[in-house]
Amino acid sequence: MTKRAEKELLAAVTREMKASRDFVLPVHLDLQTLLCLVGALQLALRHPGNNGQSSQVVKDVVDAIIDRLEGHQFTAIAELMRLGFNPEHDI
């Protein structure tokens, strides 16, 4: 992709983001898929180069997922997910 095409794509993304601030994508995942997804996100958060604003967004999303699971009485799964932030508990 050329630099010009990249700039045009970023401009289009910016326009779409501004035009659809209220858009929410409902996602339905089973617990096994959710556990895998959260684990992969936690692993990505450990990358030393992943320290920008987007990493905080991802951390907030993972925390919200864990809180929601706990609220639905999936306490063991929530606890396991919390341990995923600590490399000492890798299995």
C-alpha positions, 0 to 999 in steps of 0.5 A: 500500500502506498503512503498516499493510500495509507493516508486516504484509508486513515482519513476514511477510518476517521470519518467513519469513526466520527460518524458512528460514535454510538455504534455498538457491535454485540458479540456473543461468545461461549465461555471457552472462546472468551477464555481464549480471547482474554488470554490472548489479549493479556499476552498482547498486553505484556508486549513491551511495545504495547504501552499506548492508549490502545493498551489501556482500552484493551485492559479496560475491556478485559477488566469489564469482561471479568467483572461481568463474568463474576456478576453472572456467578462465573467466579472461578473463570473470573479468578483464573482470568485475573491471574492471567495478568500475572506471568507467575501464574502462567499455565 
